[in-house]
Amino acid sequence: MPLILPLLLAVVLFCIGVYGVLARRNVITLLMSFELMLNAVNLNLVAFDAWRINDATGQTLAIFVITLAAAEIGLGLAIVLLLFRGHGHVDADAARDLAEQDDAERNELVEQEKAT
């Protein structure tokens, strides 16, 4: 098989993943898009490994990336569940606003403690 076919497929997958990260605001969709980009990288690694004969570094790196992706998705889903249980939504923009509100409240409490 020519090398260009898996590379074109990887480019398409990566572009779909980038679009999903940039255009969507649902955290679960962001995680899925990020996984799609990692799978495109894995496809590139395996394609170049198959192109180079007698060398298994691409497959080794792909296994390492798959392991990191599994850890990332586990941690990401735990954060999503914590966000949903605490606030009832999984919107990335609203979560960012919540972090800014928490910082503002923390600063107000510090100012009140200093005043007393």
Helices and strands as residue ranges (DSSP letters): H 4-23, H 27-51, H 57-87, H 92-115
